[in-house]
Amino acid sequence: MIRALWGSTHPGPTLVVSALALALGIAVGLEPWRLALLTLAVFAGQVSIGISNDAIDAPRDRAVGRADKPIARGDVSERAAWTAGIGALIAALVLSAPLGFGMLAAHAIFLASAWSYNAGLKSTTFSIVPFLVSFGIFPSLATLAAPDPRVAAPWGWIAGAALGAAVHLTNVLPDLEDDRATGVRGLPHRIGARASAVVAAAGIVLGAVAVLVGASGGDLAAVTVLGWVFFGAVVAVAVATAVLAVVRPPSRTLFRLVMLAALLLAAQLVATGGAIAS
């Protein structure tokens, strides 16, 4: 059952987002105990988001024969999944509390937004909004966890929201037909697979530019060689995403590229050494 529950957390994105939190905490200069709590809180929150998504979607997943979904396969009961998902949600908030009211409130908004997507917004034209909100807030989780809590600088919000848009627009591409068959018609379903992938690639580049310009305070001459290397790597991933979207049918590869871009963006921020706090 543990293995089935872990498979229901969307392990890849859960680990990537947790790694992003760790990288942002390092960039902000959090002391070890704050860094550990931030990372664990974000990890628990991502576990809750992933399990709740699969628990809510279980009837639809069974209807289209999703053999890759443990809850839909019956490897774990929906009741056990809900217990684990809600338990992880509570743990995320409990772990956030020692980091201050601001971080707790921001993480609660982040999680409420993500759960709202799972609960129904995924089937509407506004399916992208929870990703813009949650990922826009995301950099502030690290800055609000600091002893001198502040929200992230505007460029951090822009970079986060742009990445969130890319994540949403590519994550659903392999499942478009199954989603349509079960009544799910979010924004990517309405604008089409190729348009979604191209917009996602543009979002990746926007995020990289925001980090490059924002972290350097607008002085590009101050950007380190390593910062430029990571910026170039992110842009290369964006180009690969766009090219693959044009020449091949939509696949999980596009989403994996966006996850890679997310890690590279975090590395770019750390390498650039910019102050993300406003």
N, C-alpha and C positions, 0 to 999 in steps of 0.2 A: 504493500500500500504506500509506503514511503517513496518508493521508486516511482509509482504512478502519480503521486502528488507532486513530486519534483518535476516530472514530465509535464504536468499541467501548469507549471509556473512560467512557461515560456523561458526555459533556462538561459538561452543565448542572450536575449534582450535584458533579462534580469541581471545577469552578470556584467553585461556591458554598462548598463545604467549605474550599477553599484561601483564599477571601476571609474566611471565619470565622476561620481560623488567623491571618491577617494582622490582623484586627480585634482578636482577643484579645491578640496580641503587642503591638499599639499600646496597648491598655488596660493591659497589664502594664508598659509602658514599656521594652520591649527596645531595646537599641542596634541600629543599622541592620544590622550583619552578622548578629547573632542573629535579627533579624526576617526577613531574607532567607533564612537557612538554614531557619528554622522553616517558612516559607511554601513553599519549594521541597521540603522533606522531606514535608510533608503533601500537596502536589500529586503528587509521585512515588508516594506511598502510595495516593492515590485512583486514579491511573492503573492501578496494579497491581490494585486491587480491581475496578475496572470491567472491565478486559480479562479477568481470571480468571473473572469472573462470566459473561461472554459466551462464553468458551472452553469452560467447563464446560457451559453451557446449549446450545451449538451443535446437538447432535443433537436436543434437544427443540424448539428454535426452527425447525429445518428441518422437523420433523414437523408443525408447525402453520402453516408457511408464513410465518414472521416476516420480511417483506421489509425491515423497518427494522433488521435486525441484519447488519452487514457480514460477520461470520464465517460466519453461517448462509447468507448469499447466496453465499459463496465468493469475496468480494472480497479476502480475506486468508486464508492457510492457518491451520489450528489450530496447527501447529508454530511459525509465525512469531508468532502471537498469544501462545503460551506463552512463547516467548523474550522477547518484549517485556514481558509481564506479570511474569515472574520478574526480568528486568533492572530494571524499575521498582521492584520490591520491594527488591532489593539496594540500589539507589540511595537509596531512602527511608531505609534503615537507615544507610547510609554518611553521608548528609547529617545524620542525627540525632546521630551519634556525637560531633561536636565540641561539641554543646550539653550534653553531660554524660551520665553513665550513667543518671541518673533519667529524663531525657527519652527516651533510647534505649530503656530498658526499657518505659516507658509506651507509646511508639509501637509497639514490637514487640507488646505485648499488644493494642493497638488493632487492628493489622493482622491478628494471628492470629485475633482474634475475628471480624473482617469476613470473612476468608477461610473461616472455619468455616461461616459462613452460606452462602457460595457453594458450599462442598463438600458440603452436605447438610442443615444445620439449617433451611434455608428450607422444607424439605418436612415439618417437624414442628410440633407444638404450640408448641415452644420457639423458633420462628423469630424472635420479638421479642428474645430474650435477647442476641444479638450487638449489636443496636442499642442496647440499654440499657447494655451494657458499654462498647462503643466510644465512643458519644457521651457517656457518663458520664465516661469518662477524658479525653475531648477537651480540656476547659478546662485540664487539668493539663499538657498538652503545652506550653502557653505559659508557665505558672508554673514548670515544671521546666526550661525553657530559659533562665531568668534566671540571673544570676551567683550569686544566693542562692536556689537551687532549693527549691521547696516545692510540695506538691500543692495543687490548688485547694480553696477553701473548700467546705463541704458544700452550700451553695446553688448553687454552680457545677456540682457533680455532679448535683444534682436537675434544674437547668435543662437540662443536656446530655442526661441520660437521657430527660427528657420530650420534648425535641425529637427524639431518636432514635426514640422510640416513634411519634411523629407521622409521621416520614419513612417508617418501615417500613409503617405502616398505610395510607398513601395511595399509596405508590410502586407497589404491586402491584395496585391496584384495577382498572385497565383490562385487566389480563392474567388476571383470575381464571378465566375460562372456558378459555383456552389452558392455564393452569397445571393446572387440574383434568384436562384431557384428557391431560396428560403425567405425571400422578401427583404433582404438587406440591400439598400441602395444608398450608400454614402457618397461623398463627393467624388472619390476615385471612380466609382461605378458610373457616375454621370458624365464625367469628362473623358473617360476612356483610359486604357492602360498606358499607351504611349505618351499622351499628354501628361498623365500623372507622373511618369518617370522623368520626363523632361523638366517639369516644374520642380520635382524633387532634386534633380541635379542642380538647378538654379538655386534652390534653397541651401544646398551644401556649400556652393560658392559664396553665397551671401553670408553664411555663418563664418566661413574662413576669412572673408574680408573684414567682417565685424571684429573678429578676434585680432586680426593683424593691425587694423587701424586703432581699435580701442585700447588694446593692451600696450601699444607703443605711444599712446597719447597723441596720435596723429603724426608723430615723427618717425616716418618709415626708415630713416637713416639709422635710427636707434635699434631697429630690429636685428637680432642676432642671426648669424648664418643658420643656426639650427632652427630658428623661428621661420626663416624663409624656406628651409627644406621641408618642414612640416606643412607649411602653407601650400607649397608646390605639390606635395603628396595628396593633400585634400582635394585640390583642383583636379589632379590626375584621376582620382577616384570619381569625382563628379563627371568628368568627361567620359570615363568608362561606363558609368551608369547610363548616361544619355545615349552613347553609341549602342550599347547592348539593347536598350529599349527600342531602338529603331530597327536593328538588324535581326533581332530574335524575339520569339514570343515571351511574354512576361514570365519570370521565374523567381524563385526564392533568392537567386544570386543577387538581384538588385537590392533586396533588403539587406543581405549580408554586406554588400558594398557600403550601404548607408551606415550600418553598424561600425564598419571599419573606419568610415569617415568620422564618426562620432569619437572614436578612440584617438584618431589622429588630431582632431580639433582640440581634445583635452591635452594631448602632448604638445600641440602648438602653443596652447595657453601657458603651460608650465615652462616651455622652452623660451617663450617670449618674455616671461617674467613680469607681465603687466599686473597692475592693481585692479582687480575686478570689482572691489567694493566702491560704491559711489561716494 
